[in-house]
Amino acid sequence: MGRYKKIVVDAAARMQAQLTEMLGDLNRWFTGIAVGHDPNPHEMVMHYIHSGGAEDFARRHENDFLVEVEEEE
């Protein structure tokens, strides 16, 4: 049996980066405009998702979290 390499997504790094963006100052500002007050984290996440932020993140970071791993057969 041998070893082979495959490409996988570093899901933890991707999720951390997206969470940082969701709860960041820019999204806080846009969410605040949308809801009319200083938003809480739930409002920020929901606004990010419903306003296309999640789709935009996926487009902008399509290949940024891919890593090569080596495994045994």
Helices and strands as residue ranges (DSSP letters): E 3-9, H 11-22, H 25-35, H 41-50, H 53-60, E 66-72
